[in-house]
Amino acid sequence: MLQRFSLVVLISVSAALVFSCAAKPEMRSSCASESDAAWKELSLAKAKGFGGTVSYAKALSLLTAARTMQVAENFDACYNNAKDAREYIANSYKGQ
């Protein structure tokens, strides 16, 4: 009975790992393109003088977290952080 349970757990974990690896290429490119765009927008915001705003600081923190998630291959979190950072960058132009 215990061996059967262990086998079921092993098969479930293996299936989850295969599924997560299959989803990585799509999210990997989304993460990379979103974070690249956000870094460019952040540099532009700084060049235009919006580097001291609260939104700019939040965006920088989110992009740093996105880069960490990218290195850790957590591409969903990377994408979401970069997307949120772009919203903060847009808000920095509005003075928020």
Secondary structure by P-SEA (a helix, b strand, c coil): caaaaaaaaaaaaaaaaaaaaaacaaaaaaaaaaaaaaaaaaaaaaaacccccaaaaaaaaaaaaaaaaaaacaaaaaaaaaaaaaaaaaaaaacc
